Amino acid sequence: MASLLSVGGEVADYQQQYGMKAICPMPCNLYGPGDCFDLQKSHVLSALVRRFFDAHESQVPVVTLWGTGSAYREFMPVDDLAEAVLFIMDRWHSPEIINVGTGEDISIRNLAEMIAGLCGYTGAIEWDSTKPDGMPRKLMDVTKLTELGYRSRIPLEAGVREMIASYSVFKHSVDKQNVCGHSFRLFDDTRSLGCRNSRTFSSFLSEHFLRLPLVFVY
């Protein structure tokens, strides 16, 4: 798979040489049903859901998290990514990478407190400042996307509630064979799904849990 810096140029070459229609959306941090809850592999939001859900059930008095919680991150539910990709396909006719995100971010500390509250966890949250915070801020410029007329519709709190419900089902399910979705980078011809329906598409994205960069050929 081409690097992020070269993917737009390669798609442009394919368009010019073969007439291939494609878009190159660059999502922010994604989450949703089908996410990975393995603490060794998961990203911050799903990891926090598992930590606080388990702590609440086990009545753990203290949950210790890495860093200071001061870093800011942007999160988008996979359902919104599915809608955005289908939306872009009808309106964006350029090989240039287009950022797909909410345009809003939240501190890890506030995210942790939100998730703890929604999980019903009432214990203490401690921060281990000897561990790294990572980049201070990661917020995408989604000007191109909003100018096309798309805005993310699912509020973060509502998305987190769905994640908690998803983890609860997973944890209490008999079948625990697969905690993580499969890595998937190139989806050739979205029409093979049978319909251009965002919910169907979202289920596909969740199942394969996409990694960056993305190329959609249609």
C-alpha positions as CSV (number, residue, x, y, z in Angstrom):
1,M,0.0,0.0,0.0
2,A,1.3,3.4,-0.9
3,S,2.3,5.8,1.8
4,L,0.0,8.6,2.8
5,L,2.0,11.3,1.0
6,S,2.0,9.4,-2.3
7,V,-1.5,7.9,-2.3
8,G,-3.1,11.0,-3.8
9,G,-0.6,11.2,-6.6
10,E,-0.9,7.5,-7.5
11,V,-4.7,7.7,-7.6
12,A,-4.4,10.7,-9.9
13,D,-2.1,8.6,-12.2
14,Y,-4.7,5.8,-12.3
15,Q,-7.4,8.3,-13.1
16,Q,-5.4,9.8,-16.0
17,Q,-4.2,6.5,-17.4
18,Y,-7.2,4.2,-16.8
19,G,-10.1,6.5,-16.1
20,M,-10.5,5.0,-12.6
21,K,-12.9,6.9,-10.3
22,A,-11.7,7.0,-6.8
23,I,-11.6,9.1,-3.6
24,C,-9.0,9.3,-0.9
25,P,-10.7,10.1,2.4
26,M,-8.5,10.6,5.5
27,P,-10.5,9.8,8.6
28,C,-9.6,10.9,12.1
29,N,-9.7,8.4,15.0
30,L,-12.6,6.0,14.4
31,Y,-14.7,4.0,16.8
32,G,-17.8,2.0,16.8
33,P,-19.3,-1.5,16.8
34,G,-16.7,-4.0,15.6
35,D,-13.9,-2.0,17.3
36,C,-11.0,-3.7,19.1
37,F,-11.3,-4.1,22.9
38,D,-8.0,-5.9,23.3
39,L,-6.0,-3.7,25.7
40,Q,-2.8,-4.6,23.9
41,K,-4.0,-3.5,20.5
42,S,-7.0,-1.2,21.0
43,H,-7.0,2.6,20.6
44,V,-7.8,5.0,23.4
45,L,-11.6,5.2,23.3
46,S,-12.3,1.5,23.2
47,A,-9.5,0.9,25.8
48,L,-11.2,3.4,28.1
49,V,-14.6,1.8,27.6
50,R,-13.2,-1.6,28.6
51,R,-11.2,-0.2,31.6
52,F,-14.1,1.6,33.1
53,F,-16.8,-0.9,32.3
54,D,-14.7,-3.7,33.9
55,A,-13.7,-1.5,36.8
56,H,-17.4,-0.7,37.5
57,E,-18.4,-4.4,37.4
58,S,-15.5,-5.5,39.6
59,Q,-15.9,-2.5,41.9
60,V,-12.2,-1.5,41.5
61,P,-11.6,1.6,43.7
62,V,-8.9,3.3,41.4
63,V,-8.3,3.3,37.7
64,T,-4.8,4.5,36.7
65,L,-4.4,6.0,33.2
66,W,-1.2,6.9,31.3
67,G,-0.1,10.5,31.0
68,T,-1.8,13.7,32.3
69,G,-4.9,13.5,30.2
70,S,-4.1,16.9,28.7
71,A,-3.7,15.7,25.1
72,Y,-6.7,16.4,22.8
73,R,-8.0,14.0,20.2
74,E,-10.8,14.0,17.6
75,F,-13.1,11.0,17.4
76,M,-15.6,10.0,14.7
77,P,-18.1,7.1,14.8
78,V,-17.8,4.6,12.0
79,D,-21.5,5.2,11.0
80,D,-20.6,8.8,10.3
81,L,-17.6,7.8,8.2
82,A,-19.8,5.5,6.2
83,E,-22.2,8.3,5.5
84,A,-19.4,10.7,4.7
85,V,-17.7,8.4,2.2
86,L,-20.9,7.8,0.3
87,F,-21.6,11.6,0.4
88,I,-18.2,12.4,-0.9
89,M,-18.5,9.9,-3.8
90,D,-21.3,11.9,-5.3
91,R,-19.7,15.4,-4.7
92,W,-15.8,15.1,-4.7
93,H,-14.2,14.5,-8.0
94,S,-10.5,14.9,-7.2
95,P,-7.7,12.6,-6.4
96,E,-6.6,14.9,-3.6
97,I,-6.9,13.5,0.0
98,I,-9.9,14.9,1.8
99,N,-10.0,15.0,5.6
100,V,-13.1,13.3,7.2
101,G,-13.7,14.2,10.8
102,T,-16.0,16.0,13.2
103,G,-14.0,19.2,13.4
104,E,-14.1,19.0,17.2
105,D,-11.8,17.5,19.8
106,I,-11.8,16.6,23.4
107,S,-9.1,16.2,26.1
108,I,-8.3,12.6,27.1
109,R,-9.1,13.6,30.7
110,N,-12.6,14.8,29.8
111,L,-13.1,11.8,27.6
112,A,-12.1,9.5,30.5
113,E,-14.4,11.2,32.9
114,M,-17.3,11.0,30.4
115,I,-16.8,7.3,29.8
116,A,-16.4,6.6,33.5
117,G,-19.7,8.4,34.2
118,L,-21.6,6.6,31.4
119,C,-20.2,3.2,32.6
120,G,-21.4,4.0,36.2
121,Y,-17.9,4.0,37.6
122,T,-17.7,6.0,40.8
123,G,-14.1,5.2,41.9
124,A,-11.1,7.4,41.6
125,I,-9.2,8.2,38.4
126,E,-5.4,8.7,38.8
127,W,-3.0,9.8,36.1
128,D,0.5,8.5,35.8
129,S,2.5,11.5,34.6
130,T,5.6,9.4,34.1
131,K,3.9,7.9,31.0
132,P,3.8,9.9,27.7
133,D,0.8,11.9,26.6
134,G,1.7,11.7,22.9
135,M,1.1,14.6,20.6
136,P,-0.6,17.6,22.4
137,R,-3.4,17.8,19.8
138,K,-4.6,16.0,16.7
139,L,-7.5,17.9,15.1
140,M,-8.2,17.7,11.3
141,D,-9.1,20.6,9.1
142,V,-12.4,19.5,7.6
143,T,-13.1,22.7,5.7
144,K,-13.3,20.9,2.4
145,L,-15.8,18.4,3.8
146,T,-18.1,21.0,5.4
147,E,-18.0,23.2,2.2
148,L,-19.4,20.1,0.4
149,G,-22.2,20.2,2.9
150,Y,-21.4,17.3,5.2
151,R,-21.3,17.4,9.0
152,S,-20.9,14.5,11.4
153,R,-24.3,13.8,13.0
154,I,-23.7,11.5,15.9
155,P,-22.6,13.4,19.1
156,L,-19.6,11.9,21.0
157,E,-21.7,11.0,24.1
158,A,-24.2,9.1,22.0
159,G,-21.5,7.3,20.2
160,V,-19.8,6.4,23.5
161,R,-23.0,5.0,24.8
162,E,-23.3,2.7,21.8
163,M,-19.7,1.6,22.3
164,I,-20.4,0.7,25.9
165,A,-23.4,-1.3,24.8
166,S,-21.3,-3.0,22.2
167,Y,-18.7,-4.0,24.7
168,S,-21.3,-5.2,27.2
169,V,-22.7,-7.5,24.5
170,F,-19.2,-8.7,23.7
171,K,-18.2,-9.3,27.3
172,H,-21.3,-11.3,28.2
173,S,-21.4,-13.2,24.9
174,V,-20.6,-16.9,24.7
175,D,-18.7,-16.4,21.5
176,K,-15.5,-14.4,22.3
177,Q,-13.4,-15.6,19.5
178,N,-12.6,-12.3,17.9
179,V,-11.9,-9.1,19.9
180,C,-10.6,-7.2,17.0
181,G,-11.7,-6.4,13.4
182,H,-9.5,-7.3,10.5
183,S,-7.1,-4.9,9.0
184,F,-8.4,-3.7,5.6
185,R,-7.0,-1.0,3.4
186,L,-8.4,-1.1,-0.1
187,F,-12.1,-1.6,-0.8
188,D,-12.7,-2.1,-4.6
189,D,-16.1,-1.0,-5.8
190,T,-18.5,-0.1,-3.0
191,R,-21.4,-1.0,-5.3
192,S,-20.6,-4.7,-4.6
193,L,-22.3,-4.2,-1.3
194,G,-25.6,-4.4,-3.2
195,C,-26.7,-0.9,-2.3
196,R,-25.3,2.5,-1.6
197,N,-26.8,2.4,1.9
198,S,-24.7,4.0,4.7
199,R,-25.8,1.5,7.4
200,T,-24.8,-1.4,5.2
201,F,-21.5,0.3,4.4
202,S,-21.0,1.1,8.0
203,S,-21.4,-2.6,8.9
204,F,-18.7,-3.4,6.3
205,L,-16.3,-0.8,7.7
206,S,-16.9,-2.0,11.3
207,E,-16.2,-5.6,10.3
208,H,-12.9,-4.8,8.7
209,F,-12.0,-1.8,10.8
210,L,-10.1,0.3,8.3
211,R,-6.5,1.5,8.6
212,L,-5.1,4.5,6.9
213,P,-4.7,5.7,4.2
214,L,-8.0,4.8,2.5
215,V,-8.8,4.4,-1.2
216,F,-12.4,3.8,-2.4
217,V,-12.9,2.8,-6.1
218,Y,-16.4,3.2,-7.4
